[in-house]
Amino acid sequence: MKGLLLKDLYVLTAQMRFFLVLILLFAVIPSYSMSGFAIIYAAMLPYTSIAYDERSKWDQLAGMMPYSIRQVVLSKFMLGYLCVAIATAVSLLSALVIPGGKASPASLLTAACVALTIMAVTLPFMLRFGVERGRMLFILVIVAAACSSMTAMEALNESGVALPQVLALGAPVLAAAANLISLPISFRAYARRSF
């Protein structure tokens, strides 16, 4: 699996240098919206890797190599985890070092959990239907998540519950649960891929 992860990292650094630098630049800016964008965008890099694999017909080659479906899928998840961890670490370091930043460590960790949850929900679609068809489902999931989270935040604000504490406690639990559920679904989705 280490070889699969290295392959994805090599492809991304060769094909997307500008965007990777842009993600790091946004992560360094001491603003929650910019750092949050960098973290969320980092969680989408596995989709780019899947798109490059589709274009080069790498999945057919992988079928002839000694890689299991489990290893291929886990490498995509590990790529997402690694990218989110790097973007979050750079954002946290920036928030601690640069004075006057508006991004708190709790808000950045919450953004990382949201990014991992989005990845866990949408990656099975990408693995099953491919990036082109999976993108439409991805957009629907993002719109539904945005609408439901805004409604939930309004309800929590009106009830008088301290929103930062709810997010700080709920986001890691939601991210962990979503990823634990998503992995076996992704194994089956990739095995039945139709692209």
Residue pairs with C-beta under 8 A, 6 or more apart in sequence:
1 67
1 71
1 74
1 75
1 78
4 67
4 71
4 72
4 75
5 75
5 78
5 79
5 82
8 46
8 49
8 75
8 76
8 79
9 79
11 49
11 52
12 20
12 45
12 48
12 49
13 20
15 48
15 52
16 45
16 48
19 41
23 38
23 41
23 42
23 87
24 38
24 87
24 90
26 34
26 35
26 37
26 38
26 41
27 34
27 35
27 38
27 39
27 87
27 90
27 91
27 94
28 90
28 91
28 94
28 98
29 35
29 94
30 94
30 95
30 98
30 100
30 101
30 102
30 103
31 101
31 102
31 103
32 102
32 103
32 104
32 107
32 108
32 111
35 87
35 91
35 94
35 95
35 103
35 108
35 111
36 103
36 107
36 108
36 111
38 87
38 90
38 91
39 84
39 87
39 88
39 91
39 108
39 111
39 112
39 115
40 111
40 114
40 115
40 118
41 87
42 80
42 83
42 84
42 86
42 87
42 115
43 80
43 83
43 84
43 115
43 116
43 118
43 119
44 119
45 79
45 80
45 83
46 76
46 77
46 79
46 80
46 83
46 119
46 123
46 126
47 122
47 123
47 126
47 131
47 134
47 135
47 138
49 76
49 79
50 76
50 126
50 127
50 130
50 131
51 131
52 58
53 59
54 130
54 131
54 195
59 193
62 72
69 187
69 190
69 191
70 187
72 190
73 127
73 183
73 186
73 187
73 190
74 183
76 123
76 127
76 186
77 119
77 123
77 179
77 182
77 183
77 186
80 116
80 119
80 123
81 116
84 112
84 115
84 116
84 119
85 112
87 112
88 108
88 109
88 111
88 112
91 103
91 108
91 111
92 105
92 108
92 109
94 101
94 103
95 101
95 103
95 104
95 105
95 108
96 105
106 164
106 167
106 168
107 164
109 168
109 171
109 172
110 167
110 168
110 171
112 175
113 171
113 172
113 174
113 175
114 171
114 175
116 175
116 178
116 179
117 171
117 174
117 175
117 178
117 179
118 141
118 142
118 145
119 179
120 175
120 178
120 179
120 181
120 182
121 141
121 145
121 178
121 182
122 134
122 137
122 138
122 141
122 142
123 182
123 186
124 182
124 185
124 186
124 189
125 134
125 137
125 138
125 141
125 189
126 134
126 135
126 138
127 134
127 186
127 189
127 190
127 193
128 134
128 189
128 190
128 192
128 193
128 194
129 137
129 193
129 194
129 195
130 193
130 194
130 195
132 195
133 195
153 163
156 163
156 166
157 163
